[in-house]
């Protein structure tokens, strides 16, 4: 019996994705667990494993196709010797499913047919994919003649217009200012589009409140040097702690001590998380991703360091599993390695807090006896959702975090 292979939902925020690559071709045998395709989601490029067995009978969506909606049939799996149907057996389901589908493609295979859509007013008939490509390219669909059924504008019509350059720009498209050296236009990746959408939603719908504190790092740096010096030079027990490892632990300890920050806001209730799961921002070529240190308050510094190195390496290689970057109860964004003196981070919904960590730098300070001295000081800024966390609580959390960092032996006992 033929089985439709559907575009899987590989993250909670994914509504569509790019079918980046097929690892199987029509006629190939597919076994459960085979990696059949690579999907570029709003988070990363991820491998998709088959959940059913059979023969890849027909590829409906070729690799390289962008904007493929979740639950859209992308291929058809058949039994050995079974006749391949002309098209999918059912329309895409209304609600996205989280289960992974099996898949395989062929670059020359035609895209699945969809009904023509009508834009009221100027009555432009175009497929959703054609409309999306036209919007990104600044092409006015009313200037095109469709080659699809009933004159519908399809992808190849828009691509031809882009190549010909003879199409009027859409009214909403910005007019580029003249520059002597010209300009270069780079289409947004799926990840960049989603980052733009989610951060815009966060900044415009969440009332951000900021608390900054200056923290002396000398004691923490001294402890780090002692711990690293005690590490074996090589072998399974060898480790090398970073300042970021220690700050992750410090934030986790503070979240456990100060209740009310490890939360999320909903219209119905305040959700308090039982576990302290720290999302750590990692820069990757297309943007950033936030792998998670689960139960960070219960882990040793060495465990956090080892886990963070592994997560960061696999994040940059696009090899994270969904459960390794989905979720989290609090975020950390550290730009100290870039010499940044201070910054404010945007909250990562549905979390209610994110800590921005700047560089440690030598600054004059007043000692306890009133004399002047020098210390390594960093500025941290806590951004909180003011609907869930009041200013006094945010200030208390920041002051406690400073105390933990400045008295760092609590991180190892």
Order of alpha helices (4+ residues) and beta strands (2+ residues): beta-beta-beta-beta-beta-beta-beta-beta-beta-beta-alpha-alpha-alpha-beta-alpha-alpha-beta-beta-beta-beta-alpha-beta-beta-beta-beta-alpha
